[in-house]
Amino acid sequence: MAAATKAKNGNGHIAAEAFADMAAQASEGAKVAANNVVDAVNAYGQNSVSYLNALQNLTQTNLDLYQNYAKVYAGFVTGIYQQSMDQSLALREQFGQTFEASYRKAEGLNADEQKLVFEAVERFQAQAKAHSERVAELFTPAR
């Protein structure tokens, strides 16, 4: 086979030069391939950083939205609770004034009638208190 190569190329030096050229081309190909791999790794790294930055921004945005929602919801619930407590206290005060007026009116009645009126007022007060406590219980946060 060496003789055939010599005959084809004319001398042994040309074949050696061709082999050296092939080796050089292979070496260049390996360099290009290595550079392509390095470029791909760098591009992947840059894309990963971009992805992580986008994920961090998304997470921060979601956290900000949740905090705003929690703030608004807490304000809403607190406002409703405060309003119901204010209304309950106002209702209790009105009941107290009504009972006091009834009491004063009852003072003018005779003893039996007074006893009946006082019992009715006491029952009404108990019912009003139970109602007021129930309203407060409905709007008291669960523990």
C-alpha positions, 0 to 999 in steps of 0.5 A: 500500500505504501508503494501505491501511495508513493506512486500516486503522489510521486514521492513520500513527502507529499503523503506526509504533507497531506497527512500533516494537513489532515491533522492540522484540519482535524486540529482546527475542527477540534478548536472550532468544536471546542469554541462552539461548546464554550460559546454554547455554555456561555450563552446558556449561562447568560440565558440562565441568569436572565431566566433567574432575574425574570423569576426573581422579578416575578416572585417579587411582584407576586409578593408585592401583590400579596402584601397589598391584598393582605393589607386591603383585606385586613383593612376591610375586615377591621373596618367592618368589625369596627363598624359593627362594634360601633353599631352594637354599642350605639344600639345598646345605648339606645336600649339603655335610654329606652329602658331608663325612660320606661323605668321613669314611666313605671315609677308612676305606676302602682306596685303591682304594675311596677313589678310587671313593668320591671320584669318586662324591662329586665327580660327585654334587657336580657334579650338585648344583651344576648342579642348584642353579645351574639352580634359581637360574637359573629364579628369577633375573629376566630382564634 
